[in-house]
Amino acid sequence: MVIRLKIGSITLASAAALAPMAGVADRAFRELCVRFGAAYVVGEMVSAKGITMGDRKSAELLSLSEAERPQRSSSLATILPSWQKPPKSAFLPPTGN
């Protein structure tokens, strides 16, 4: 009997899945997991700052091969860092002038 995993409206072909693992779940490893039965794989965590700054490594971590399709996701790491502070006016009440 094949056990299928359902996440929302998506039903996966099996219950085997690869959890996100920083430094381990690169594209080659994800492809191996799919080849050996993983129905769903998660890529390494990617920095949102790296994406917005055009970082090559961040783009590589997000790259998706045909072998990983269609069930693959990525994790984004983001916070509101000092380089992304909202303008002070966003916190000031209107003056009425």
N, C-alpha and C positions, 0 to 999 in steps of 0.2 A: 504494500500500500504506500502510495506517495503522499506525503504530508505537504500541503501547500500553505504558504504564508500569505496572509492578506494584510495590506497596509492601506487603509482608506479604501479607495476604489480600485487599487492595483492588487492583482493576485499574482504572486510569484510562482514560478514553475516548481520550486522546492522550498524547504524551510532552511536550507543552507545559505548563510549570508556572511560576508566579511565585514567586521566592525572596523571603524576608523582606528588606525594605529600609526602615529607619527613616526617617521623614519623607517617604516616597514612596508606600508601599503602603497608602494610605488606602482607604476603602470605594469611592469613585468610581473610583479607578485599578484596584482589584481587579475591579470590575464590568466595566470596559472590557476588561481582560485576558480575562475569561471570555467576553465577547461576541466577542472576536477569536480564541478557540480554546484558551485555557488550561483544562486539565482540573482543575488543582489550584492554589490560591492560598494564600499565607501572609500573615496580617496583620502589622501592626507589633508590635514587642516591647512588652509591657505590664509595668509594675512590679507585682510581687506586693504590695508595700507599699501602692501606690495602690489596689489592689482591696480589701485588708483595711481601709483607711481610708475606703472609700466615695467615692473620688475620681471625679468626673463624667467627666473626660477618659479615665481608665482604662476606665470602663464604655463610653464611646463607641468606644474603640479595639477593644473586644471585640465590639461589635455586629455582627450578621451579617444581611445582606439575603437575600431569597429568590433573587436572581440569583447569589449566591455558593454556594448549596447544590448538591450535598451535600458537595463536596470543598473544605473550607477549614479551616485551622488557625491557631492563634495561638502566639506565643512568649511565655513568661513569664520575666521577669528577677527572680531572687531570690537573696539571700544571707542569712546569719544576721547581720543588723545589730545594732547595740547596742540598739535598741528592742525586739528580739525575743530577748534572751539567755535561755537556759534558767535555771531557778533554780539557785543554787549547790549545793543538796542533790543535784542530778543528778550532780555530780562528786565528792561526798564518799563515802568508803567507809562501810559500816554500822559503827556504834560497838559493837554487841553489847549495848547496855544495854536 
